[in-house]
Amino acid sequence: MFENIDVVRAWKDSDYRDSLTQDQRDRLPENPAGLIELSDEDMSSIAGGHPTVRPTTCSCCGSAALTA
């Protein structure tokens, strides 16, 4: 069925997966861990990768401070 394709390696190793023919990649079962790569669009919409710095004002003295 999988003519010497290492299925687990194909799931984990993108270089190995890319070395397979399109037909071999199409016949790989779905990775049970789910999505293994995020698109550039998904990556750009992820929150939490960089802290957000916003100015705040101290309620006791009115001085400006930056908080993350």
URDASUL-V70875 format. One record per backbone hydrogen bond with DSSP energy under -0.5 kcal/mol. CO is the residue of the C=O (numbers start at 1). NH is the residue of the N-H. Records with the same first field share a line. If there is no record, write none. Layout:
CO=NH  NH
This chain:
2=5
4=6
5=7
6=10
7=11
8=12
9=13
12=14
13=17
14=18
15=19
16=19  20
17=20
21=25
22=26
23=27
24=28
25=28
31=34
39=43
40=44
41=45
42=45
43=46
51=53
52=54
54=67
56=65
58=62
63=58
65=56
67=54
68=52
